[in-house]
Amino acid sequence: MDLIPLRNNLFHDVRLAEVIDKIYTRLQELKLVDKKYIGDAEFILYLMNMIEHLVSKKDGIDKKELLLSIYKNHYGANTADILLIEKIIEFLHKNKSVKKVSYYKIFKTSLKEWFVKK
């Protein structure tokens, strides 16, 4: 069934579900699923960097809305929390804190980890 490509809204919805699943799986691995991280700027920055790496422009996913939906669905954030998170997001963007790691650095680190395993 992989021969039949997904298009438009189906592709968008599947890609969104994949990104959310990857993010939540990583947070569970790191044991960062506690509600105490709702207003933590460092945690929000970590999520923003993860989203920056997982979502490309061609996916058509709004990164801010994705972050807010993760907070609403997985952490049960209320409207006051969402307003605080939006202000933190704006602050981090204004200060250019969100950085995408280069593919060279990712490759170098992956190769290093692979050699350490062997």
N, C-alpha and C positions, 0 to 999 in steps of 0.2 A: 504493500500500500504506500510505500515511500515514493513510488513512481508518480503518484498523483500529487501535484504540488498544491499547497495551500495558497490562497490569494486573498488580498484585501483584508477584510475584517477578521477572517479566520486566521490568517497568518499573524495579524496583529495580536489577537487574543491568545494564540498559542505561544507566541514569543513573550508576551507579557507574563503568562503563567510560568514559563521556563525561567525567566529572570527572577520572579518572586520566589520560586522554588529554590534556585541556586543561592539567593541571598539568605533565605530562612534556614537552609541546610547549613550554610557557613556559620550563621549565628548560633545554631544549635551545637555545632562542633566546638565553638569557642565558649559555649555556655553563657551567651549574652542575650537570653530571652526573658530576662527579668524586667518587670515594669519600672524599676528604679532608673532605667536608662531613658525614659521618655523625654526629659528636659536636658539631658547631658549633651553639651555641644561637641565634645570629642566623639561620642557615639554617633551623633548626627553626621559629623564630618566623615567618619568611617563608612557609614551607609552611603553618603554622597559619593565617596571615592569608588565604592563597589559598583554603584549604579553607573558612574561615569565609564567604568571599564566594561560593563556588561551590555550597555545600551548604546547603539550607534544611531546616527541621524536617519539612516534608511529604515530603521525599525518603526519610526513614527510614534515613539512612546514619549510622553511628557515626563521628564525625570522628576520634576517637583511633585507632580500628581502621584507618581509611583511611590515616592518616599512617603507621602502623606497617607496613601492607601495602606502601605505596610504598617504604619503607626496605628491607623484606625482598625485594621483587621487583625493584626497580630498582638498589638499591645493595648488595644482598647482605649485609645486616646480620645478625650472629649474635646469640645470646641475650644476651651481655654488652652488645652495642651497643643492643639493644632495651631492656634494663633502664636503661641510661644515658639513652636517649631518653625513656622514660616518666618518669624523675625530672625531666628538663628540662621536659617538658610540664607536669607538676604544678607546678613552680616558676613557669613562665610564667603558668599559670592563676591561681595564688594571688596573683601580683603584677598581675593584670589587664592583661597586656601585649598580649593578643590584642584587636585593635580592628577593628571593621567601619567602613569609610569610608561616609559618608552618600551617598545617591543624588544629592543636589544637587551634592556635590563631584565625583562621578564624571561627572555630566552637564556640569558646568562645565569640567572638564578635557578631556572628549571634544570639546566645542564649540570650545574653545581650540585643540586639536590640529587639528581640521578646518579652522579659519580659517588656521592656519599653513601647512597643506598647499596651500591655494588661493592 
